[in-house]
């Protein structure tokens, strides 16, 4: 590892903080997407479809 | 949301962009873009971080703390770019009432808030060793804090007006009014006395050596690719949420003997 000098704590904290926020953002985005997909799948299981939807394009999404 | 169909609405310009931005068509083409964009983001971050830590010299004034700039500047760039994107989307909502413009605004707001928070946090940690203070109420920092609060306000408004067409238009107006802050952030370093550095891009070229500009540029592109990946997924999620909400509403209406429908 390179020597970050006397201000290493500021540099490392910056990168750790940014990494935490970005990871949380990625997780939250993936989780939200998964939740809505699951919600639609449950509705479909209950026989509730969009009017315009056919079996083939349901599978695609 | 009671929106008209963008494929048949005559108020929309009937061009390829309108067709591409139709929620159904958007879902089918955008799914092919997520994996390549995510891969590009990972590659760019790998190269950018390697440059940031192992292939760039310390600055002659700031020393090693220059490395904070490689995440501070990209997140500050995104904080302003995302708001500009939201303002353009707000015009799409108000002028064409395009559902994808709504989705774009809604999906971008929390991402903008997060990147602005990173910009403020890393800026404070850069300021302490460089200027001797974590915070100064000067033009650039204060206007960026205002931007962060505006993002939070817009996220709260989206949650308040969930699924309401009129609410979407109100949020679009708020978003456009808030866009006045973007030129204030950009030119604050020229208009007022500030501790903050002026823009690195000037009319007569760049104000830094290539050894520092190279990792900075790679990290800016990496952050931008990350945003577009997350935004694309976020917009898809909003379409699915809208569909699920509409289906649930229609199902309840059908049970109660009233009619309703979905549009996307």
Interface residues (C-beta under 8 A of the other chain):
Chain A: X2 X3 X4 X5 X6 X7 X8 X10 X11 X13 X14 X15 X17 X18 X21 X22 X24 X25 X26 X28 X29 X30 X32 X33 X36 X37 X39 X40 X43 X48 X49 X50 X51 X52 X57 X60 X61
Chain B: X24 X27 X28 X53 X54 X58 X63 X64 X65 X67 X68 X71 X72 X75 X110 X111 X114 X117 X118 X121 X122 X125 X126 X128 X129 X226 X230 X233 X234 X236 X237 X240 X241 X243 X244 X246 X247 X248 X250 X251 X261 X262
